[in-house]
Amino acid sequence: MIGRRIKELLFAEENPVGRYITINGVSFQVVGVFNLRKVGDQGRDPTELIHVPLLTFQQVFDYGENIGWLGICVKKHVSASEVEIRFKNLLKRRHKVAPEDERGIGSWNAEKLFQKIQGLFYMLAFFIWLVGTGTIIAGIVGVSNIMLIIVKERTCEIGVRKALGATPFSIVSLILQEAVFITAVSGYMGLVAGVGAIEGIGYIMDRFHLQNEVFTNPEIDFQMAITAAILLVITGAFAGLIPARSAAKINPIEALRSE
């Protein structure tokens, strides 16, 4: 299997499948082309690599059963540091390495780096929630002020409604419906804009092959979007609660006189 970059350098626009390439005097048949859309470790493009089956590599180059390195994955909720210590002690006993020799068997543990990255993401998530909460509170205050102005401008109308027999509940529900409508429409527009921005970022990353192991395929969680929509309705109701109570307390006679 050859990478996309290897294919471009050796075969240009031709189909390489079925063709042969020579590695250290040995001809290998190309069976496929891979295209990893991310940047590898230390900035190396993984599409510049060639993958050969391990057994074939050992037989052709007389490499025997020598293993240069191996990777170990641990189960969820299992400490990789503890596994590393136990595994190295096992290898030391099998290969007769002194237990106190720390350099006899080298290792690299990604757990500490992973924990640092996770901590960074936790802080980023906390900051996003903090900003989001502040934005929602500011939105509630803004919508509430708008509804107070609307109630003041419609004082006469509300007085006429109450004079014709409208109950306080109907007045409250009217104001709440308007508040929820304003909040839902504004929030939906913001949600659409956010999804569009994320999709645009994903397209640019895909178009220019900017994905990496930490950040790739940005997308909006559907469950989170539904939760945001429900939250918008709830905040809209809270935003209209104070103006609605003020509207319900309006005296019909005073309302008609105010006009």
C-alpha positions as CSV (number, residue, x, y, z in Angstrom):
1,M,0.0,0.0,0.0
2,I,1.5,3.3,-1.0
3,G,0.5,6.8,0.1
4,R,-1.1,9.4,-2.1
5,R,2.1,11.4,-2.2
6,I,4.1,8.4,-3.3
7,K,1.6,7.7,-6.0
8,E,1.9,11.3,-7.3
9,L,5.7,11.2,-7.3
10,L,6.1,7.8,-9.0
11,F,3.0,7.4,-11.2
12,A,1.6,10.9,-11.6
13,E,-1.9,10.5,-13.0
14,E,-1.6,6.8,-13.9
15,N,-3.3,4.1,-11.9
16,P,-0.6,2.4,-9.8
17,V,-2.6,-0.7,-8.8
18,G,-1.0,-3.8,-10.3
19,R,2.2,-1.9,-11.1
20,Y,5.5,-2.7,-9.4
21,I,8.0,-0.6,-7.3
22,T,11.5,-1.6,-6.3
23,I,12.6,-1.3,-2.6
24,N,16.3,-2.2,-2.0
25,G,16.4,-4.3,-5.1
26,V,13.1,-6.2,-4.4
27,S,10.0,-5.6,-6.5
28,F,6.7,-5.1,-4.7
29,Q,3.3,-5.1,-6.4
30,V,1.1,-2.1,-5.5
31,V,-2.3,-3.3,-4.3
32,G,-3.8,0.1,-3.3
33,V,-3.4,3.8,-2.5
34,F,-4.3,5.3,0.9
35,N,-4.9,9.0,1.7
36,L,-4.8,9.9,5.4
37,R,-6.3,13.3,5.8
38,K,-4.2,14.4,8.7
39,V,-0.7,15.5,9.6
40,G,1.4,12.8,11.3
41,D,3.9,13.1,14.2
42,Q,6.5,15.9,13.9
43,G,4.8,17.3,10.8
44,R,5.5,14.3,8.6
45,D,2.9,13.6,5.9
46,P,1.7,10.0,6.4
47,T,0.8,9.8,2.6
48,E,4.6,9.7,2.0
49,L,4.7,6.2,3.6
50,I,4.7,2.7,2.1
51,H,3.1,-0.1,4.1
52,V,4.4,-3.7,3.6
53,P,2.9,-6.7,5.4
54,L,5.1,-7.6,8.4
55,L,5.5,-11.3,7.4
56,T,6.5,-10.3,3.9
57,F,9.0,-7.8,5.2
58,Q,10.6,-10.3,7.6
59,Q,11.0,-12.9,4.9
60,V,12.1,-10.7,2.0
61,F,14.7,-8.7,3.9
62,D,15.7,-11.6,6.2
63,Y,14.7,-9.7,9.3
64,G,13.7,-12.7,11.3
65,E,11.5,-12.2,14.2
66,N,13.2,-9.1,15.5
67,I,10.8,-6.5,16.8
68,G,12.0,-2.9,16.9
69,W,9.1,-1.5,18.9
70,L,5.5,-2.4,19.8
71,G,2.5,-0.5,21.0
72,I,0.2,-1.4,23.9
73,C,-3.3,-0.1,24.4
74,V,-5.0,-0.4,27.7
75,K,-8.7,-0.9,28.6
76,K,-10.8,2.0,29.6
77,H,-10.4,3.1,33.2
78,V,-7.1,1.3,33.4
79,S,-3.9,3.3,34.3
80,A,-1.4,3.2,31.5
81,S,1.4,4.1,33.9
82,E,0.7,1.0,36.0
83,V,0.6,-1.2,32.9
84,E,3.9,0.4,31.7
85,I,5.7,-0.5,34.9
86,R,4.3,-4.1,35.0
87,F,5.1,-4.7,31.4
88,K,8.6,-3.4,31.6
89,N,9.3,-5.5,34.7
90,L,8.0,-8.5,32.7
91,L,10.3,-7.8,29.8
92,K,13.3,-7.3,32.2
93,R,12.7,-10.7,33.8
94,R,12.4,-12.4,30.4
95,H,15.4,-10.7,28.8
96,K,17.6,-10.8,32.0
97,V,17.7,-7.0,32.4
98,A,18.6,-5.7,35.9
99,P,15.4,-4.5,37.6
100,E,17.1,-1.2,38.6
101,D,18.3,-0.5,35.1
102,E,15.9,2.2,33.9
103,R,17.5,2.5,30.5
104,G,17.6,-1.3,29.7
105,I,14.2,-1.2,28.1
106,G,13.0,2.2,26.8
107,S,9.4,3.3,26.7
108,W,7.2,6.3,26.1
109,N,3.8,6.7,27.7
110,A,1.2,8.8,26.1
111,E,-1.0,9.0,29.2
112,K,0.6,12.1,30.7
113,L,0.4,13.9,27.4
114,F,-3.2,12.7,27.0
115,Q,-4.0,14.0,30.4
116,K,-2.5,17.4,29.6
117,I,-4.5,17.6,26.4
118,Q,-7.7,16.5,28.2
119,G,-7.1,19.2,30.9
120,L,-6.8,21.8,28.1
121,F,-10.0,20.6,26.6
122,Y,-11.7,20.6,30.0
123,M,-10.6,24.2,30.5
124,L,-11.8,25.1,27.0
125,A,-15.2,23.5,27.6
126,F,-15.5,25.4,30.9
127,F,-14.7,28.6,29.2
128,I,-17.2,27.9,26.4
129,W,-19.9,27.1,29.0
130,L,-19.0,30.3,30.9
131,V,-19.3,32.4,27.8
132,G,-22.4,30.6,26.7
133,T,-24.1,31.1,30.1
134,G,-23.2,34.8,30.1
135,T,-24.5,35.2,26.6
136,I,-27.8,33.5,27.5
137,I,-28.2,35.8,30.6
138,A,-27.5,38.8,28.4
139,G,-30.0,37.6,25.9
140,I,-32.6,37.1,28.7
141,V,-32.0,40.6,29.9
142,G,-32.2,42.0,26.4
143,V,-35.4,40.2,25.5
144,S,-37.0,41.1,28.8
145,N,-36.2,44.8,28.2
146,I,-37.7,44.5,24.7
147,M,-40.8,43.0,26.1
148,L,-41.1,45.7,28.8
149,I,-41.0,48.3,26.0
150,I,-43.6,46.4,24.0
151,V,-45.9,46.1,27.0
152,K,-45.5,49.9,27.6
153,E,-46.3,50.7,24.0
154,R,-49.3,48.3,24.0
155,T,-50.7,49.5,27.4
156,C,-53.9,50.7,25.7
157,E,-54.4,47.5,23.8
158,I,-53.9,45.4,26.9
159,G,-56.4,47.7,28.8
160,V,-59.0,47.1,26.0
161,R,-58.4,43.4,26.2
162,K,-59.0,43.3,29.9
163,A,-62.0,45.6,29.6
164,L,-63.5,43.1,27.1
165,G,-63.0,40.3,29.6
166,A,-59.5,39.0,29.0
167,T,-58.2,37.1,32.0
168,P,-54.7,37.8,33.5
169,F,-53.7,34.3,32.3
170,S,-54.5,35.2,28.7
171,I,-52.5,38.4,29.0
172,V,-49.5,36.6,30.5
173,S,-49.7,33.8,27.9
174,L,-49.8,36.4,25.1
175,I,-46.6,38.1,26.3
176,L,-44.8,34.9,27.0
177,Q,-45.6,33.6,23.5
178,E,-44.1,36.7,22.0
179,A,-41.0,36.4,24.2
180,V,-40.6,32.8,23.3
181,F,-41.1,33.5,19.6
182,I,-38.5,36.3,19.6
183,T,-36.0,34.2,21.5
184,A,-36.6,31.0,19.4
185,V,-36.2,32.9,16.1
186,S,-33.1,34.7,17.2
187,G,-31.6,31.5,18.7
188,Y,-32.4,29.5,15.6
189,M,-30.7,32.0,13.4
190,G,-27.6,31.9,15.7
191,L,-27.7,28.1,15.6
192,V,-27.9,28.0,11.8
193,A,-25.0,30.5,11.7
194,G,-23.0,28.3,14.0
195,V,-23.6,25.2,12.1
196,G,-22.7,27.0,8.9
197,A,-19.4,28.2,10.4
198,I,-18.5,24.7,11.6
199,E,-19.3,23.2,8.2
200,G,-17.2,25.9,6.6
201,I,-14.3,25.1,8.8
202,G,-14.7,21.4,8.1
203,Y,-14.8,22.0,4.4
204,I,-11.6,24.2,4.5
205,M,-9.8,21.6,6.6
206,D,-10.9,18.8,4.2
207,R,-10.1,20.9,1.1
208,F,-6.5,21.8,2.2
209,H,-5.8,18.6,4.2
210,L,-5.5,20.4,7.5
211,Q,-6.7,17.6,9.7
212,N,-4.5,16.4,12.5
213,E,-4.7,13.9,15.3
214,V,-6.0,16.4,17.8
215,F,-8.5,18.4,15.7
216,T,-10.4,16.7,12.8
217,N,-13.9,16.6,11.4
218,P,-15.5,19.4,13.4
219,E,-19.3,18.8,13.7
220,I,-22.3,19.8,15.7
221,D,-23.7,17.2,18.1
222,F,-27.4,16.6,17.2
223,Q,-28.3,16.0,20.8
224,M,-26.6,19.2,21.8
225,A,-28.4,21.2,19.1
226,I,-31.8,19.9,20.4
227,T,-30.8,20.7,24.0
228,A,-29.9,24.2,22.8
229,A,-33.3,24.6,21.1
230,I,-35.1,23.5,24.2
231,L,-33.0,25.8,26.3
232,L,-33.9,28.7,24.1
233,V,-37.6,28.1,24.7
234,I,-37.1,28.0,28.4
235,T,-35.0,31.2,28.5
236,G,-37.6,32.9,26.3
237,A,-40.2,32.1,28.8
238,F,-38.0,33.4,31.6
239,A,-37.3,36.6,29.6
240,G,-41.0,37.3,29.2
241,L,-42.1,36.4,32.7
242,I,-41.5,39.9,34.4
243,P,-43.0,41.8,31.5
244,A,-46.0,39.4,31.4
245,R,-46.6,39.9,35.2
246,S,-46.4,43.7,34.6
247,A,-49.0,43.4,31.8
248,A,-51.3,41.3,33.9
249,K,-51.3,44.0,36.6
250,I,-52.4,46.8,34.3
251,N,-55.6,48.5,35.3
252,P,-58.0,48.8,32.3
253,I,-59.2,52.3,33.2
254,E,-55.7,53.7,33.8
255,A,-54.6,52.0,30.6
256,L,-57.3,53.7,28.6
257,R,-56.5,57.1,30.2
258,S,-52.8,56.7,29.5
259,E,-53.6,56.9,25.8
